[in-house]
């Protein structure tokens, strides 16, 4: 595995001289950088724990928060989010251009957003960026969906480590009732069916999709073979026997 060596980071963090660098092995340099990354991550986590605005923004703007807290204890969800999500992962800024002649300090209320300030700043004017007076609002980061899967899978795997071999893929959660994840064998797994151990719901989802799509891998014949496979049988047995103590199902 390739790893870029950030010489500047090594020198600034550990106050290394050129002579010391010359006598350092590649393994030693990688170990020092790994230690720096670990220290930086722990520092960031501690800053989030101490920042009252972090939890406020997490509860307000992290879209799957309420859904996940309906399954796991809130402190469990918060712990994973604090360790995985930067403030930027959660929130972004929305700029509302103030029409010329309008007062600069009369921001309208926008649903799901919090007014921060009025500023003279760059805005995208189609083909170019121009300076305009704007109301700046805090909003959910429009790209935060790319981080939902990280949180969801970590919650799953830390609660039930026996699920790890099935190597799920998980993406943005917009609605808990319809949300699903996918095994490495391409099995569609409705999330709530997994949480409840409802294997019949999983079978039905895959059969219904194969019947309606009926193309490529997803044909009724292939899906029946997948559902009868050794891996799928093992998966069903695993989720049917998982300990759900402390989980809301």
Secondary structure, 3 states (H helix, E strand, C coil): CCCCCCHHHHHHHHCCCHHHHHCCCHHHHHHHHHHHHHHHHHHHHHHHHHCHHHHHHHHHHCCCHHHHHCCCCHHHHHHHHHHHCCHHHHEEEEEEECCCCCCCCCCCCCCCCEEEEEEEEEEECCCCEEEEEEEEEEEECCCCHHHHHHHHHHHHHHHCHHHHHHCCECCCCCCCCCCEEECCCCCEEEHHHHHHCCHHHHHHHHHHHHHHHCECCECHHHHHHHHCCHHHHHHHHHHHCCCCCCCCC
